[in-house]
Amino acid sequence: MEHDHSSAGKIIELYQQGAEAWDSVRAGNCIEQVWLQRFLTRLPDAGKILDLGCGGGDPIAEYCLSKGYSVTGVDTSPPLLAKCQTRFPAGEWHLKDMRTLALGKTFEGLLAWDSFFHLTRSDQRKMFAIFHQHSHRGSALMFTSGPDNGEAIGEFLGQPLYHASLSNEEYRQWLAQYDFVVQAQVNEDPACGGRTVWLAQRQ
């Protein structure tokens, strides 16, 4: 049974209010570099990347741009997107909710890093169709989830910060249903700040 989702509904507001604080924590701290390299090796040179929940663009979009890829970022926080536009004018930045995204084009790589797990489980299930819609054969998909089925409430700026996850088995089922084959998966990777990471490729 799903919890009270009041904290889930406040995620967007929280990342708008806390843009400066969040950005200062993330900027310049690229603990996920090993995973990003794994992801990028599956893309053609100068491939197009869709960054879902791009935040202020540092370090994820910055890393991808620095390696010669083009980045389209999507986020619901205007102050964070403003940082992207200032820092990375070469990128394309959209104020949009990933849950209703319909850009009408596909990408060689899709990232939902430290963003996908803020969605409720029912919204996460619906995202696989959106991943499919914005990808094509050979596209890579990488996202972070929780380690097992459930909900967890963290804290950010003294406010409850909602996270949810499906079971590993269910993620594999959804990926398979939308033609994605898991290439690498680590639960609570100690080399990546304890993140649970999924890397898949569309067949």
N, CA and C of each residue as an Amber inpcrd file, in Angstrom:
protein
   609
   0.8390000  -1.1990000   0.0000000   0.0000000   0.0000000   0.0000000
   0.8760000   1.2520000   0.0000000   0.4790000   2.2520000  -0.7430000
   1.2850000   3.4700000  -0.8240000   1.0180000   4.3610000   0.3930000
   2.0290000   5.0920000   0.7800000   1.9280000   6.0100000   1.9180000
   1.1090000   7.2450000   1.5590000   0.9580000   8.1100000   2.5690000
   0.5120000   9.4770000   2.3210000   1.5760000  10.1430000   1.4490000
   1.1610000  10.7260000   0.3250000   2.1290000  11.2690000  -0.6100000
   2.3010000  12.7760000  -0.4730000   1.9350000  13.3300000   0.6690000
   2.0500000  14.7830000   0.7940000   3.4920000  15.2240000   0.5810000
   4.4630000  14.4480000   1.0970000   5.8640000  14.8320000   0.9020000
   6.2830000  14.6290000  -0.5500000   5.6850000  13.6450000  -1.2390000
   5.9890000  13.4370000  -2.6600000   5.5320000  14.6460000  -3.4660000
   4.3900000  15.1880000  -3.1050000   3.8390000  16.3350000  -3.8140000
   4.6050000  17.6170000  -3.5900000   5.5030000  17.6370000  -2.5910000
   6.2620000  18.8500000  -2.2740000   7.6630000  18.8630000  -2.8770000
   8.0070000  17.8060000  -3.6020000   9.3670000  17.7070000  -4.1500000
   9.7020000  18.9040000  -5.0410000   8.8050000  19.2350000  -5.9520000
   9.0750000  20.3190000  -6.9040000   9.3020000  21.6350000  -6.1590000
   8.4090000  21.9180000  -5.2200000   8.5120000  23.1510000  -4.4380000
   9.8300000  23.1920000  -3.6640000  10.2070000  22.0470000  -3.1020000
  11.4250000  21.9720000  -2.2950000  12.6720000  22.2820000  -3.1190000
  12.7100000  21.7630000  -4.3560000  13.8800000  22.0160000  -5.1970000
  13.8620000  23.4250000  -5.7910000  12.7190000  24.0810000  -5.7560000
  12.6800000  25.4930000  -6.1550000  13.1950000  26.3680000  -5.0070000
  12.6720000  26.1090000  -3.8050000  13.0850000  26.9010000  -2.6420000
  14.5520000  26.6650000  -2.2870000  14.9850000  25.4170000  -2.4310000
  16.3280000  25.0560000  -1.9910000  17.3570000  25.0180000  -3.0940000
  17.0900000  25.7160000  -4.1900000  17.9750000  25.6290000  -5.3630000
  19.4240000  25.9460000  -5.0190000  19.6480000  27.0240000  -4.2910000
  21.0250000  27.4280000  -3.9660000  21.7110000  26.3890000  -3.0970000
  21.0020000  25.9310000  -2.0720000  21.5890000  24.9550000  -1.1480000
  21.8920000  23.6460000  -1.8600000  20.9360000  23.1990000  -2.6660000
  21.1340000  21.9380000  -3.3890000  22.2970000  22.0570000  -4.3570000
  22.3480000  23.1620000  -5.0900000  23.3910000  23.3530000  -6.0830000
  24.7610000  23.4020000  -5.4210000  24.8590000  24.0260000  -4.2670000
  26.1630000  24.1390000  -3.6010000  26.6590000  22.7760000  -3.1280000
  25.7250000  21.8770000  -2.8100000  26.1030000  20.5220000  -2.4000000
  26.6020000  19.7210000  -3.6050000  25.9190000  19.8860000  -4.7460000
  26.2030000  19.0590000  -5.9120000  27.3550000  19.5750000  -6.7650000
  27.4500000  20.8660000  -6.9290000  28.3950000  21.4350000  -7.8850000
  29.8250000  20.9930000  -7.5940000  30.4860000  20.4960000  -8.6290000
  31.8830000  20.1200000  -8.5190000  32.1400000  18.7870000  -7.8540000
  31.0720000  18.0980000  -7.4370000  31.2470000  16.8350000  -6.7110000
  30.7660000  15.6800000  -7.5890000  31.6510000  15.1850000  -8.4380000
  31.2350000  14.1820000  -9.4260000  31.6170000  12.7750000  -8.9800000
  30.9990000  12.3260000  -7.9020000  31.2720000  10.9890000  -7.3760000
  30.8160000   9.9020000  -8.3520000  29.9260000  10.2730000  -9.2770000
  29.3460000   9.2940000 -10.2030000  30.1250000   9.1470000 -11.5060000
  31.3450000   9.6430000 -11.5530000  32.1040000   9.6720000 -12.8070000
  32.2840000   8.2830000 -13.4290000  32.5310000   7.2720000 -12.6210000
  32.7300000   5.9120000 -13.1560000  31.4720000   5.4340000 -13.8830000
  30.3080000   5.6920000 -13.2720000  29.0450000   5.2920000 -13.9090000
  28.7910000   6.1070000 -15.1740000  29.0980000   7.3920000 -15.1300000
  28.9090000   8.2260000 -16.3240000  29.7910000   7.7360000 -17.4710000
  30.9940000   7.3100000 -17.1580000  31.8710000   6.7760000 -18.2050000
  31.2880000   5.5000000 -18.7990000  30.7430000   4.6340000 -17.9380000
  30.1070000   3.4020000 -18.4330000  28.9490000   3.7370000 -19.3720000
  28.1900000   4.7430000 -18.9700000  27.0400000   5.1910000 -19.7650000
  27.5050000   5.7440000 -21.1120000  28.4880000   6.6320000 -21.0770000
  28.9230000   7.3080000 -22.3000000  29.5940000   6.3630000 -23.2880000
  30.2170000   5.2970000 -22.8020000  30.8490000   4.3550000 -23.7360000
  29.8100000   3.6410000 -24.5990000  28.5560000   3.6840000 -24.2070000
  27.4890000   3.0420000 -24.9800000  26.8540000   3.9960000 -25.9930000
  27.3310000   5.2280000 -26.0140000  26.7800000   6.2430000 -26.9300000
  27.7410000   6.5010000 -28.0800000  27.2050000   6.8570000 -29.2410000
  28.1000000   7.2780000 -30.3330000  28.7530000   8.6150000 -29.9800000
  29.8980000   8.8870000 -30.5660000  30.5560000  10.1780000 -30.3390000
  29.5870000  11.3090000 -30.6560000  29.6000000  12.3360000 -29.7990000
  28.7530000  13.5220000 -29.9830000  27.2580000  13.1880000 -29.9670000
  26.9010000  12.0680000 -29.3490000  25.4940000  11.6900000 -29.2480000
  24.6810000  12.6620000 -28.4080000  23.3890000  12.5720000 -28.5450000
  22.4670000  13.4510000 -27.8350000  21.9830000  12.7790000 -26.5430000
  22.0340000  13.5360000 -25.4430000  21.6500000  13.0230000 -24.1260000
  20.4700000  13.8170000 -23.5900000  19.5030000  13.0980000 -23.0380000
  18.3780000  13.7190000 -22.3400000  18.6040000  13.5350000 -20.8460000
  18.7360000  14.6440000 -20.1280000  19.0020000  14.6330000 -18.6870000
  17.7110000  15.0110000 -17.9600000  17.0600000  14.0190000 -17.3700000
  15.7550000  14.1990000 -16.7160000  15.9530000  14.5370000 -15.2410000
  15.5900000  15.7510000 -14.8760000  15.8680000  16.2230000 -13.5180000
  17.3050000  16.7070000 -13.4590000  17.6470000  17.6150000 -14.3730000
  19.0470000  18.0150000 -14.5770000  19.5890000  18.8990000 -13.4640000
  18.7090000  19.4710000 -12.6270000  19.1820000  20.3620000 -11.5760000
  19.9350000  21.5420000 -12.1580000  21.0470000  21.9020000 -11.5170000
  21.8360000  23.0410000 -11.9940000  22.8640000  22.6700000 -13.0420000
  22.8540000  21.3940000 -13.4700000  23.7370000  20.9670000 -14.5540000
  25.1420000  20.5700000 -14.1360000  25.5110000  20.8600000 -12.9080000
  26.8370000  20.5260000 -12.3980000  26.6520000  19.5100000 -11.2630000
  27.1960000  18.2830000 -11.3850000  28.2580000  17.8710000 -12.2930000
  27.8260000  17.0280000 -13.5000000  26.5810000  16.5640000 -13.5510000
  26.2130000  15.5490000 -14.5500000  26.2640000  16.0980000 -15.9780000
  25.4480000  17.1200000 -16.2610000  25.4330000  17.6780000 -17.6160000
  26.8080000  18.2220000 -17.9920000  27.4690000  18.8430000 -17.0170000
  28.7980000  19.3980000 -17.2900000  29.7510000  18.2990000 -17.7590000
  29.7270000  17.1580000 -17.0980000  30.6200000  16.0560000 -17.4560000
  30.3230000  15.5850000 -18.8880000  29.0630000  15.4190000 -19.1950000
  28.6710000  14.9490000 -20.5310000  29.0510000  15.9580000 -21.6090000
  28.8090000  17.2300000 -21.3410000  29.1640000  18.2790000 -22.3040000
  30.6760000  18.3270000 -22.5140000  31.4240000  18.1430000 -21.4180000
  32.8910000  18.2190000 -21.5040000  33.4600000  17.0950000 -22.3550000
  32.6980000  16.0100000 -22.5080000  33.1490000  14.8730000 -23.3160000
  32.6260000  14.9490000 -24.7580000  32.0090000  16.0750000 -25.1100000
  31.6100000  16.2990000 -26.4960000  30.1980000  15.8720000 -26.8550000
  29.3940000  15.5380000 -25.8510000  28.0040000  15.1440000 -26.1220000
  27.1070000  16.3750000 -26.0330000  25.9710000  16.3220000 -26.7080000
  25.0090000  17.4210000 -26.5780000  23.9930000  17.0280000 -25.5090000
  23.5640000  17.9840000 -24.7240000  22.6750000  17.7060000 -23.5970000
  21.4070000  18.5410000 -23.6870000  20.2720000  17.8610000 -23.5450000
  18.9870000  18.5160000 -23.3590000  18.5610000  18.2060000 -21.9300000
  18.3990000  19.2320000 -21.1260000  18.0500000  19.0440000 -19.7200000
  16.6210000  19.4490000 -19.4390000  15.9870000  18.7030000 -18.5400000
  14.5990000  18.9520000 -18.1400000  14.5530000  19.0280000 -16.6210000
  13.9140000  20.0550000 -16.0970000  13.7540000  20.1620000 -14.6400000
  12.5300000  21.0230000 -14.3510000  12.0560000  20.9190000 -13.1120000
  10.8740000  21.6930000 -12.7130000  11.2410000  22.9010000 -11.8540000
  12.5440000  23.1300000 -11.6450000  12.9830000  24.2370000 -10.7950000
  13.5530000  25.3710000 -11.6470000  12.8070000  26.4900000 -11.7930000
  13.3170000  27.6070000 -12.5940000  14.6850000  28.1200000 -12.1450000
  14.9420000  28.2460000 -10.8180000  16.2670000  28.7520000 -10.4330000
  17.4050000  27.8010000 -10.8210000  17.1560000  26.4980000 -10.7740000
  18.2000000  25.5460000 -11.1700000  18.4090000  25.5760000 -12.6840000
  17.3220000  25.6750000 -13.4450000  17.4550000  25.7630000 -14.9010000
  18.1780000  27.0430000 -15.3090000  17.9460000  28.1110000 -14.5670000
  18.6440000  29.3780000 -14.8610000  20.1470000  29.1950000 -14.7140000
  20.5480000  28.3880000 -13.7370000  21.9730000  28.0980000 -13.5650000
  22.5140000  27.3350000 -14.7770000  21.7310000  26.3700000 -15.2660000
  22.1440000  25.6190000 -16.4590000  22.3550000  26.5570000 -17.6380000
  21.4000000  27.4470000 -17.8370000  21.4670000  28.3510000 -18.9890000
  22.6760000  29.2720000 -18.9050000  22.9930000  29.7040000 -17.6970000
  24.1480000  30.5830000 -17.4980000  25.4530000  29.8180000 -17.6710000
  25.5150000  28.6470000 -17.0570000  26.7580000  27.8670000 -17.0730000
  27.0320000  27.2000000 -18.4110000  25.9650000  26.6850000 -19.0090000
  26.1270000  25.8340000 -20.1930000  25.2070000  26.2860000 -21.3240000
  25.5110000  27.4420000 -21.9160000  24.6420000  27.9490000 -22.9830000
  24.5640000  27.0090000 -24.1860000  25.5320000  26.0900000 -24.3000000
  25.5020000  25.1410000 -25.4130000  24.4140000  24.0800000 -25.2350000
  23.9420000  23.9140000 -23.9980000  22.8870000  22.9310000 -23.7420000
  21.5120000  23.4760000 -24.0990000  20.5370000  22.5980000 -24.0700000
  19.1440000  22.9900000 -24.3240000  18.3800000  22.6750000 -23.0400000
  17.7120000  23.6600000 -22.4580000  17.1400000  23.5120000 -21.1210000
  15.6460000  23.7820000 -21.1470000  14.8810000  22.8710000 -20.5570000
  13.4170000  22.9690000 -20.5980000  12.8110000  22.9030000 -19.1980000
  11.9110000  23.8340000 -18.9250000  11.1530000  23.7940000 -17.6720000
   9.9660000  22.8560000 -17.8870000  10.1600000  21.5890000 -17.5560000
   9.1270000  20.5860000 -17.7850000   9.1950000  19.5140000 -16.7000000
   8.0730000  18.8320000 -16.5280000   7.9670000  17.7210000 -15.5880000
   8.2150000  16.4300000 -16.3630000   9.1710000  15.6290000 -15.9070000
   9.4920000  14.3970000 -16.6480000   8.2910000  13.4640000 -16.7690000
   7.3520000  13.5580000 -15.8430000   6.1990000  12.6440000 -15.8400000
   5.2520000  12.8810000 -17.0080000   5.3280000  14.0650000 -17.5980000
   4.4310000  14.3890000 -18.7190000   5.2270000  14.7790000 -19.9660000
   6.4800000  14.3800000 -19.9940000   7.3730000  14.8240000 -21.0610000
   6.9810000  14.2290000 -22.4110000   6.9780000  15.0690000 -23.4330000
   6.7190000  14.6210000 -24.8120000   7.4550000  15.5680000 -25.7520000
   8.7640000  15.3700000 -25.8800000   9.5780000  16.2780000 -26.6900000
   9.4770000  15.9840000 -28.1780000   8.9420000  14.8120000 -28.5210000
   8.7710000  14.4910000 -29.9300000  10.0610000  14.1450000 -30.6490000
  11.0970000  13.7760000 -29.8930000  12.3540000  13.3390000 -30.5230000
  13.0270000  12.3160000 -29.6220000  14.0120000  11.6340000 -30.1930000
  14.7020000  10.5930000 -29.4360000  16.1610000  10.9690000 -29.2090000
  16.7640000  10.2630000 -28.2650000  18.1250000  10.5650000 -27.8280000
  18.9440000   9.2770000 -27.7730000  20.2560000   9.4430000 -27.8970000
  21.1450000   8.2750000 -27.7920000  21.3290000   7.8380000 -26.3460000
  21.1430000   8.7790000 -25.4330000  21.2890000   8.4570000 -24.0140000
  20.2450000   9.1700000 -23.1840000  19.7130000   8.4830000 -22.1650000
  18.7530000   9.0790000 -21.2310000  19.2690000   8.8810000 -19.8150000
  19.2800000   9.9660000 -19.0570000  19.7230000   9.9350000 -17.6660000
  18.5980000  10.4090000 -16.7580000  18.3730000   9.6810000 -15.6670000
  17.4520000  10.1530000 -14.6250000  18.1580000   9.8970000 -13.2870000
  19.1730000  10.6900000 -13.0550000  20.1070000  10.4800000 -11.9460000
  19.6860000  11.3210000 -10.7350000  19.4660000  10.6720000  -9.6200000
  19.0360000  11.3540000  -8.3820000  17.7500000  12.1580000  -8.5880000
  16.9100000  11.6960000  -9.5100000  15.6480000  12.4050000  -9.7760000
  14.4830000  11.4180000  -9.8360000  14.6700000  10.3370000 -10.5680000
  13.6360000   9.3140000 -10.7700000  13.1080000   8.7830000  -9.4350000
  13.9970000   8.6370000  -8.4530000  13.5720000   8.0510000  -7.1760000
  12.7440000   8.9900000  -6.2900000  12.5530000  10.2280000  -6.7520000
  11.6450000  11.1280000  -6.0270000  10.1890000  10.9470000  -6.4780000
   9.9800000  10.1760000  -7.5340000   8.6110000   9.9260000  -8.0140000
   7.9650000   8.8190000  -7.1890000   6.6430000   8.8820000  -7.0800000
   5.9290000   7.7830000  -6.4270000   6.0910000   6.5180000  -7.2760000
   5.8120000   5.3860000  -6.6870000   5.9760000   4.1430000  -7.4410000
   5.0460000   4.0930000  -8.6550000   3.8400000   4.6010000  -8.5160000
   2.9330000   4.5750000  -9.6790000   3.4610000   5.4800000 -10.7900000
   4.0530000   6.6280000 -10.4360000   4.6400000   7.5070000 -11.4520000
   5.8940000   6.8860000 -12.0620000   6.6600000   6.1730000 -11.2550000
   7.8510000   5.5010000 -11.8020000   7.4540000   4.4750000 -12.8550000
   6.4230000   3.7330000 -12.5880000   5.9760000   2.7160000 -13.5670000
   5.6120000   3.3650000 -14.9030000   5.0030000   4.5330000 -14.8430000
   4.5850000   5.2200000 -16.0670000   5.7740000   5.8000000 -16.8290000
   6.8990000   5.9900000 -16.1370000   8.0570000   6.6100000 -16.7840000
   8.6820000   5.7250000 -17.8570000   8.4860000   4.4070000 -17.7620000
   9.1500000   3.5360000 -18.7330000   8.6180000   3.7640000 -20.1500000
   7.3550000   4.1260000 -20.2600000   6.8000000   4.4810000 -21.5680000
   7.4360000   5.7820000 -22.0770000   7.7230000   6.7040000 -21.1630000
   8.3450000   7.9830000 -21.5460000   9.8060000   7.7550000 -21.9430000
  10.4920000   6.8710000 -21.2140000  11.8580000   6.5020000 -21.6190000
  11.8340000   5.9290000 -23.0440000  10.8710000   5.0650000 -23.2860000
  10.7640000   4.4030000 -24.5890000  10.4820000   5.4270000 -25.6920000
   9.5990000   6.3400000 -25.3930000   9.1760000   7.3660000 -26.3590000
  10.3320000   8.2870000 -26.7730000  11.3050000   8.4730000 -25.8590000
  12.4120000   9.3900000 -26.1250000  13.7090000   8.6450000 -26.4640000
  13.5960000   7.3620000 -26.8080000  14.7830000   6.5740000 -27.1470000
  14.5570000   5.8400000 -28.4660000  15.6110000   5.1830000 -28.9320000
  15.5140000   4.3440000 -30.1230000  16.4280000   3.1460000 -29.9210000
  16.4660000   2.2770000 -30.8760000  17.3110000   1.0870000 -30.7650000
  18.7630000   1.5040000 -30.4910000  19.3460000   0.9180000 -29.4670000
  20.7230000   1.2420000 -29.1080000  20.8650000   2.3270000 -28.0640000
  19.7920000   3.0690000 -27.7800000  19.8700000   4.1270000 -26.7650000
  20.1950000   3.5380000 -25.3890000  21.0310000   4.2440000 -24.6460000
  21.3570000   3.8420000 -23.2720000  20.4700000   4.5990000 -22.2930000
  20.1220000   3.9340000 -21.2000000  19.2970000   4.5310000 -20.1440000
  19.9880000   4.2660000 -18.8170000  20.1930000   5.3140000 -18.0310000
  20.7640000   5.1280000 -16.6950000  19.9540000   5.9210000 -15.6800000
  19.6060000   5.2620000 -14.5870000  18.8510000   5.9360000 -13.5240000
  19.2530000   5.3740000 -12.1710000  18.9460000   6.1320000 -11.1270000
  19.1630000   5.6720000  -9.7610000  17.8110000   5.3920000  -9.1150000
  17.7850000   4.3400000  -8.3090000  16.5490000   3.9400000  -7.6200000
  16.8730000   3.6920000  -6.1510000  15.9030000   3.1860000  -5.4240000
  16.1810000   2.6890000  -4.0870000  16.6130000   1.2340000  -4.1870000
  17.0810000   0.6430000  -3.0750000  17.5810000  -0.7250000  -3.1220000
  16.4960000  -1.7890000  -3.1330000  15.2640000  -1.4150000  -2.7700000
  14.1870000  -2.4040000  -2.7310000  12.8380000  -1.6930000  -2.7300000
  11.7840000  -2.4720000  -2.9080000  10.4350000  -1.9150000  -2.9390000
  10.1120000  -1.1870000  -1.6350000   9.6400000   0.0500000  -1.7540000
   9.2570000   0.7880000  -0.5510000   9.3940000   2.2780000  -0.7300000
   9.1130000   2.9990000   0.3410000   9.2340000   4.4520000   0.3640000
  10.1470000   4.8460000   1.5100000  10.8730000   5.9100000   1.3230000
  11.7620000   6.4100000   2.3750000  11.6910000   7.9280000   2.3800000
  11.6530000   8.4870000   3.5660000  11.6040000   9.9400000   3.6970000
  12.9320000  10.4180000   4.2580000  13.6670000  11.1460000   3.4230000
  14.9090000  11.7550000   3.8880000  14.6230000  13.1680000   4.3700000
  15.6600000  13.9990000   4.3830000  15.4670000  15.3860000   4.8140000
  16.3430000  16.3100000   3.9830000  15.7790000  17.4460000   3.6460000
  16.5090000  18.4770000   2.9060000  16.0060000  19.8210000   3.4040000
  16.9020000  20.6650000   3.8740000  16.5470000  21.9790000   4.4260000
  15.5110000  21.8590000   5.5480000  15.6170000  20.7870000   6.3100000
  14.6860000  20.5850000   7.4240000  13.3010000  20.1260000   7.0020000
  13.1250000  19.8540000   5.7000000  11.8350000  19.4090000   5.1810000
  11.9200000  17.9320000   4.7900000  10.7970000  17.1990000   4.8630000
  10.8330000  15.8000000   4.4410000  11.0810000  15.6830000   2.9390000
  11.9990000  14.7790000   2.5800000  12.3740000  14.5880000   1.1790000
  11.9880000  13.1660000   0.7770000  11.0080000  13.0840000  -0.1000000
  10.3910000  11.8020000  -0.4710000  11.2370000  11.0100000  -1.4710000
  11.3490000   9.7060000  -1.2220000  11.9580000   8.7700000  -2.1670000
  11.0810000   7.5210000  -2.2260000  11.0620000   6.8870000  -3.3820000
  10.3410000   5.6100000  -3.4980000  11.0980000   4.7030000  -4.4560000
  10.8090000   3.4250000  -4.3470000  11.4770000   2.4620000  -5.2200000
  10.5870000   1.2580000  -5.4410000  10.7130000   0.6770000  -6.6180000
  10.1260000  -0.6240000  -6.8990000  11.1560000  -1.6810000  -6.5010000
  10.7830000  -2.9300000  -6.5650000  11.7530000  -3.9980000  -6.3310000
  12.6460000  -4.1300000  -7.5650000  13.8300000  -4.6920000  -7.3770000
  14.7160000  -4.9290000  -8.5260000  14.0180000  -5.7680000  -9.5840000
  13.2850000  -6.7650000  -9.1350000  12.5830000  -7.6520000 -10.0710000
  11.5790000  -6.8650000 -10.9130000  10.8500000  -5.9490000 -10.2570000
   9.8550000  -5.1730000 -11.0230000  10.5380000  -4.2090000 -11.9920000
  11.6410000  -3.5830000 -11.5750000  12.3640000  -2.7220000 -12.5210000
  12.7880000  -3.5180000 -13.7560000  13.2840000  -4.7240000 -13.5430000
  13.7120000  -5.5580000 -14.6650000  12.5330000  -5.8790000 -15.5900000
  11.3710000  -6.1020000 -14.9870000  10.1760000  -6.4060000 -15.7930000
   9.7750000  -5.2060000 -16.6490000   9.7670000  -4.0140000 -16.0450000
   9.3900000  -2.8150000 -16.7970000  10.3980000  -2.5260000 -17.8970000
  11.6740000  -2.6620000 -17.5740000  12.7020000  -2.4310000 -18.5930000
  12.5140000  -3.3870000 -19.7620000  12.3140000  -4.6560000 -19.4510000
  12.1410000  -5.6570000 -20.5020000  10.9050000  -5.3730000 -21.3490000
   9.8390000  -4.9430000 -20.6860000   8.5930000  -4.6680000 -21.4070000
   8.7910000  -3.5790000 -22.4580000   9.7050000  -2.6370000 -22.1580000
   9.9490000  -1.5290000 -23.0890000  11.2740000  -1.6910000 -23.8420000
  11.7230000  -2.9500000 -23.9860000  12.8570000  -3.3050000 -24.8560000
  14.2210000  -2.8660000 -24.3330000  14.3280000  -2.6280000 -23.0410000
  15.6280000  -2.2850000 -22.4620000  16.2230000  -3.5140000 -21.7820000
  17.4950000  -3.7690000 -22.0700000  18.2090000  -4.8910000 -21.4540000
  19.2140000  -4.3320000 -20.4500000  19.1740000  -4.8530000 -19.2290000
  20.0730000  -4.3700000 -18.1780000  21.5150000  -4.7590000 -18.5230000
  22.3950000  -3.7560000 -18.5110000  23.8220000  -3.9720000 -18.7950000
  24.6500000  -3.9910000 -17.5140000  24.2270000  -3.2350000 -16.5170000
  24.9240000  -3.1880000 -15.2280000  23.9320000  -2.7090000 -14.1730000
  24.0350000  -3.2710000 -12.9840000  23.1410000  -2.8740000 -11.8990000
  23.8410000  -3.1660000 -10.5730000  23.9260000  -2.1540000  -9.7240000
  24.5510000  -2.3280000  -8.4110000  23.6480000  -1.7220000  -7.3500000
  23.3450000  -2.5120000  -6.3300000  22.5830000  -2.0050000  -5.2030000
  23.5200000  -1.3030000  -4.2210000  23.1710000  -0.0730000  -3.8670000
  23.9020000   0.6980000  -2.8500000  25.4100000   0.6570000  -3.0850000
  25.8200000   1.0760000  -4.2620000  27.2250000   1.0480000  -4.6670000
  28.0770000   1.8920000  -3.7090000  28.9910000   1.2660000  -2.9620000
  29.7930000   2.0260000  -1.9900000  30.7220000   3.0240000  -2.6620000
  31.0600000   2.7690000  -3.9400000  31.9470000   3.6960000  -4.6590000
  31.1930000   4.8960000  -5.2210000  29.8740000   4.8990000  -5.0430000
  29.0640000   5.9890000  -5.6060000  28.0940000   6.5330000  -4.5480000
  28.5920000   6.6860000  -3.3480000  27.7770000   7.2850000  -2.2850000
  26.5890000   6.4430000  -1.8740000  26.6780000   5.1230000  -2.1090000
  25.5800000   4.2420000  -1.7070000  24.3970000   4.2370000  -2.6550000
  24.5730000   4.8150000  -3.8420000  23.4580000   4.8480000  -4.7970000
  23.1980000   3.4610000  -5.3950000  21.9390000   3.1910000  -5.6890000
  21.5610000   2.0000000  -6.4390000  21.3930000   2.4300000  -7.8890000
  22.1950000   1.8370000  -8.7640000  22.3050000   2.3320000 -10.1440000
  21.8860000   1.2630000 -11.1510000  21.1610000   1.7250000 -12.1580000
  20.7430000   0.8770000 -13.2790000  21.2750000   1.4460000 -14.5750000
  21.8910000   0.5920000 -15.3860000  22.3210000   0.9840000 -16.7230000
  21.7540000  -0.0490000 -17.6960000  20.9430000   0.4100000 -18.6360000
  20.2900000  -0.4910000 -19.5880000  20.4690000   0.0510000 -20.9980000
  20.2240000  -0.8220000 -21.9790000  20.3230000  -0.3870000 -23.3680000
  19.1450000  -0.9550000 -24.1430000  18.5860000  -0.1030000 -24.9830000
  17.4040000  -0.5210000 -25.7350000  17.8020000  -1.3840000 -26.9340000
  17.0430000  -2.4680000 -27.1020000  17.3050000  -3.4230000 -28.1880000
  16.4880000  -3.0970000 -29.4110000
